[in-house]
Amino acid sequence: MVTVNILVADSDEEARYWFTSQQQGFTNLHRGHPGQLPPPIKDIEQYWAPAEKIGVERMLACSLVGSSATVEAGLRKLLAELAPDELMVTGHVFDHEVRLRSYREVAAIRARLAPDFSA
């Protein structure tokens, strides 16, 4: 089984913006300040220190963030490389409607990929 963070938005840029909430959340954990998922920010680079960035990127290494095309290509590659029997998807997004749209698009991507990865 593989678990992957997925966030799909209309564009790669928009998805990266919404993903900053999760990046901040993990940064806060590194700082010893866990809490609720914070709202997204425009410049994550101003939020974290270089060492924090490295740690958070390691923790979020199995993440696909971007447009539908970007995420579909990344998921296709991941499934081909790992050939998991099961895939779990998680997506921590500050805005509920954006999170629902992302999950709907993940379902559509899954439907498009199913013929290539079904047993």
N, C-alpha and C positions, 0 to 999 in steps of 0.2 A: 504494500500500500504506500502511496505517495500523497502527501498533503502539500498543496501549493496555494500561496496567496495570489488571488487574481483580482485585478481591478480594471474593468473595461469602461472607457468613456468615448466620447465622440472623436477625440484626438489624443495622440500620445502626450501632448503638453497638458491637456486637461486632466488626464489620468495621473500624470506625475504630480500635478497640483493636489488632487484629492489624496494621493498616497502620502503626502507630507504629514497627514494626521498620524498614520501608523508609524512613520519614521520618528516623529516627535514622541509618540508613546513609548517606543523602545529606547529612545534617548533618555527619556524621563526615568525609565527603569534602571538604566545604567547609572543615573544620577542618584538613585535611591528614592525617587519620588513617583511611585506608581499612582495611577489615577484614571479618571475617565479619558476617553479618546478626545484629544484636543481638536479644535477646528483647524482646517488646512491653512498653510501660510504660503506666500509667494516665493520666498527664498529660504529653502531649508539650509543652505550653506551658511547662512548667518546664524542659524539656530544651534548647530552642533560644532564641537571642536573636532579637529582631524581624527583624533583617537576614537572619539565617540562615533564618528561616521564609519570608521573601519569596523567597529564592533557591531553597529546596527546593520551595516550591509552584509556582514557575515550571518547575522540572525535572520535577515530577510532575503537570503541568497536564492531561495526557491520561491521567487515572486515573479509574476507576469503582469506588467503594468503597461497599458497603452490602448490604442484603438483596437477595434475588433480584429483587423488584419494583423496587427502586431502581436496581439495575444494568441490568435489562432496559429500563427507561425511558430511562436514560442512553445505553445502547448503541443503542437504536432512534433516538434523536435524533442521535447521532453518525453513524450510518450514513446517515440521511436527509440530513444536512447535507453530508457529505463524499463520499458515494457511492463508496467505495473499491472497487477490483477485488479487493483482498485485505485480510484483517484478520489481524494477528498479535496474540496475547494473551500477556502475561507476568504473573506473579504471584509476588512474593517474599514468602513467608510463613515465619515462624520455625518453626512447628509443621508437620511433614510431613503429618499427618492432616488438619489444617485446610486446608492447601494442596490436597490431593487432593480434599477435599469442595468447595472453591471451584472447581477445574477441572471437576469433574463437573457442578456447577450451571451453569458457563459453557457447557458442552456442551448442557445442557438448554435454556438460554436461546437458544443458537444454533439449535437445532432448532425452537424456537417462532418465531423471527424469520425463518428461512429462506424460508418461502413469500412473505414481503413483500419480500425483498431478493434473490431469485434472478433470474438473467438469463433 
